[in-house]
Amino acid sequence: MFSIKKIFARLSHSVFARNWSMLFLSGFFSQVLGMVALIRVARILMPAGYGKFNLVQSIASIGFIIASLGFRQVIIRESARYPEKSSSILFSSLIIRVISGVITAFGVLIYIYFANNGLTFSFAYIAIVLLGGQLLWDSVESIAFGHQRMQHSSSINMAGSVLWVIMVWIVPAWLLTPLIVSAAFAFLQLFKAGIYFIVGKKYRLYQFLILPGDVFGNIRSLISGSLPFYWLALLTSVTNQIPILLLAQRSGSAEVGLYNIGFRLLNPLQMLIQTAIVALYPMLAKYERSQIEQFMKMVKRALIGLCVIGTISALAISLIRTEVVVVLFGKGYLPSADAMMYQCWYTLIYAIFCLIGTVLAARDKQRWLAWLSTVYAIITMPILWYASASGAKGLAIGIVIAAILNFTYHWYYFEKSLPAKLPLKYLASIVALIGSGMVLSWSIPVSVPFILRLMIFSTLVFSTVGIVIKYPSLARSLYS
């Protein structure tokens, strides 16, 4: 038997636990603060105005993926393996990203000119500012994460979230237009990135004592090593961001607002999962060659933990989705509740894809990852194009169907990439757990009284915990 004191003592000596807890706690509080700001922004802008605000962020996100050149994973991996090269790696990445950023900015202007989505050139300039802030932030954060120094990112994000809440709530309502809100958000991101750059230099993550030969050599190395990741990132934008542009084009900006409300409410769940995966990656990259047994143990625990936490969270959100949307944003956003139910399960399945991608990257199988993502995009885009004509709920259903179809072959190649084969019970446990959660959430209508839905969820959670406590061998067997 382990005492609580011993458990916390072990966690305090775990690099992964410390990094993950910092990212999670700061991310959690940032999400809470972001939700406080979102309540006022969404209520004042209404779905159509809030949709424009989200379109600006989507355009900037697509631009960031294009201009970042897929360097992030390579920078983290190389900084983790060769920390003495961090200065040269950062400087080289900034040079090439500035060039790609300028080219991408022209692309944003061209898109706004030809697109029929209600955005003016003023929104395009704001998207470009946001793009610049994202590029600088990602470059510095990649170096910091390679050093397993997550605390700087956490603290700056927290401070930025506090500032954003203050800005949103102190200004009069008439100033909260889609254009002004978008501009304030973009310049705040640029300001945060500038602070992060200064902090990184202060804490000696980089010094900029670089020979010219290092720069050119690093640029070649970054480009050649990142090409599979870049292709993967482009394909990810095709399946995650492009559908939002399709939704705006085929159903209107109001549907974009309804669609994105669901994902914003799901941010705590996404953040919980993603921060764990981010904190896990440097350790997987470190152990995949030298400590195979430890590597496999980390993969197994990550899979089961991800599915258990994700299923319980997705089920809970699905059962109370209507009450949450109406209380926070008003009846104008009620149609987003059903869309959010499907988005819950997509978030969990997508998190499994992210974990698979992280393991493949740690095993230097990025070319496999690129091919898998290519097939994913080919299968997914026709489904999402068709679904986007049916509004927010239709697109949410489409992404779940596409994710389930693509899971099959992803799992096959994931297992093939591992140094040791996973038992069949892992796949059976994952499918049974997620499948039963999906069926239950979809089969209970919102017309069922809230108290009864809450009782159903509580019964399931306590039953699961009781089984684990009474039959601990069942849980232990999954790690054998």
Secondary structure, DSSP 8 states (H G I E B T S, - for coil): ---HHHHHHHHHT-HHHHHHHHHHHHHHHHHHHHHHHHHHHHHHHHHHHHHHHHHHHHHHHHHHHHHHTTHHHHHHHHHHH-GGGHHHHHHHHHHHHHHHHHHHHHHHHHHHHH--SS--HHHHHHHHHHHHHHHHHHHHHHHHHHTT--HHHHHHHHHHHHHHHHHHHHS-GGG--HHHHHHHHHHHHHHHHHHHHHHHHHTTS------HHHHHHHHHHHHHHHHHHHHHHHHHHHHHTHHHHHHHHHH-HHHHHHHHHHHHHTHHHHHHHHHHHHHHHHHHHHHHHH-HHHHHHHHHHHHHHHHHHHHHHHHHHHHTHHHHHHHHH-GGGTTHHHHHHHHHHHHHHHHHHHHHHHHHHHTT-HHHHHHHHHHHHHHHHHHHHHHGGGHHHHHHHHHHHHHHHHHHHHHHHHHHHSSS---HHHHHHHHHHHHHHHHHHHHS-TTS-HHHHHHHHHHHHHHHHHHHHH-HHHHHHTT-
